[in-house]
Structure formats: structure tokens, C-alpha cells
Amino acid sequence: MHEFSIAGAMVDTAVRHAAGRRVAVVGVRAGRLRQVVPDSLRFAFEIVARDTPCAGARLVLTEVELRLRCDACGAEWEPQQPLFRCTGCPSAKVTVIAGEELAVDFIEVEDEEAACTARG
């Protein structure tokens, strides 16, 4: 299950950018071509995040649909089946313009609350 290696990289990235603060949310974009199983990734993230500043963090996963562009006529479409042929002309020369992403998009961290020392 490659979701564990992906989750490990996500946790490493979040911890590095959190600079010692506790991570509350990790937002990730995953393209359909990456073949990430959302429930498996959530499970792996929960396991890998244990004993790190990401422990208990919520994973927000945005799945990016596959989007293609025909190099011959410029048509763009989201294929419903894994067919890489233009819908506007007979060309099979296409470019993937979305659907290969796999990135930590954002993190939310918790700031430590300053202790109130004022006396009323």
C-alpha cells in the first residue's frame, strides 16, 4: 500500500513547516492518476502521524479530476474512461493538464496561548 509512504512524506512536510507547533489540519491535493485510495490514505496518515506534531490532525483531501488537452486542436475535457483520444478530433496526441498532482496544499497550526498573568 503506497499510501503509507505518501502519508509519511505528508507528515514530514507538515512537521517541517509547522516549526515546532502542533498541526491541526493538513490539506492535500491528489490527482486521480496518482491512484490514491482516500480511505487508505486517511488511515495511513493517522498511523504515521502518531507521536508527531501531526498527531490528531485532520486530513483534508481534495481529489483532482483528470483533465486532458488535445495538442492538435486545443480541446480540453475530463475523460470518463481511461481513453486518451481527443473528443473534438481523431488525435491521440494529448497533454495531461490536471490529475497528476500530489502535494501538501496547506497546513493549519495551533499557536500556544499566552498565559494570562494580569490580576484584576
N, C-alpha and C positions, 0 to 999 in steps of 0.2 A: 504494500500500500504506500504509494509515493506521497500521500497526504502528510505522513509524519515528517518527512524531510522538508516539505513545504511549510508545515507548521513550525518546525524548528527555525527555519530561516525567517519566518514572520516574527516569532518571539525575539530572536536575536536583533532584528531590525528595530522593533519597538523598544526593547530594553536599551539599546544604544542611544536612541533618540529621546528617551524619557529622562536621561541624565539623573538617574537615581530616584526619580519619583515613581509612585505606584501608577500603573497603567490601568485605566478604567475601560477603555474601548479601543479595539484595533479594527480599522476599516480596510478591507482588501477588495481589489478588483481582480476577477478571474475570468478569462476568456473561455468560451466553450471549447476551443481547440485544445486547451490545456487538460481537458478531461478530468477536472477536479470534481469529486463527489462531495457536494456540500455537507451532508451529514457526517461523512468520514473526516472531512477537514475540521469541522467543529469538534468532533470527538478527539482528534489528534491534537488540536490546539489546546483543549482543556488539559490533556495529559502532559504535553510538553511544557505548558505554562506553569505547572506546579513548581513551587519553591523558587519562583522568579518574581520580579515586579509585575508580571502579567497575570499572576495567579488570580482567578476570579474575574478577569476581564471579559467583557462581552465582545464577541467576534461579529462584525457586520460584514457580510459577504455580498458583494454585488457581482452578479454574473453578467458578463458582456457577450451579447449575441454575436455570432459570426456575421461579418459583413464583407462583401466582395465588390471589386470594381473591375469591369472589363477593360483591358488595356487597348482593345481595338476601338470600341465605340464609346467608352466612358460610362456606361450604365452601371448603377450600383444597386445591390439587392442583398437581402438576408435569405440565404438558401434554407429551405425547409428539410431538404435531404442533402447528404454529403455529395452533391454534384457540383463540380466546379466548371460549369459551362454558362456562358452569358445567357441571360434571359431576353436580351434585346437583339442579339445577332448570333451566328453559329460559332463564335470564337471560344476557345478553351484557354486562352491566354488571359488569366485574371490575376489580380493582386489582392491579398488579404489586407483589408484596411481596419478591421476590428475583429477581435475574437482570440487573439494570441496573448493578451495581457495577463500578467500575473505580478501584482505589485501591492505593497502596503500603500494605501491611498492616504490614510490619516491615522493618527493616534490621539486619544484624549487621555490626559494625565490628571491626577489629583494633586492639588497643591496642599502642602501641610498648612493646617490652620494655625495661626499665631495664637499663643495662649494669652488670654486676657489677664493682665496684671493690675488693671486700674481698680481702685477702691472707690466705692460710691459713698 
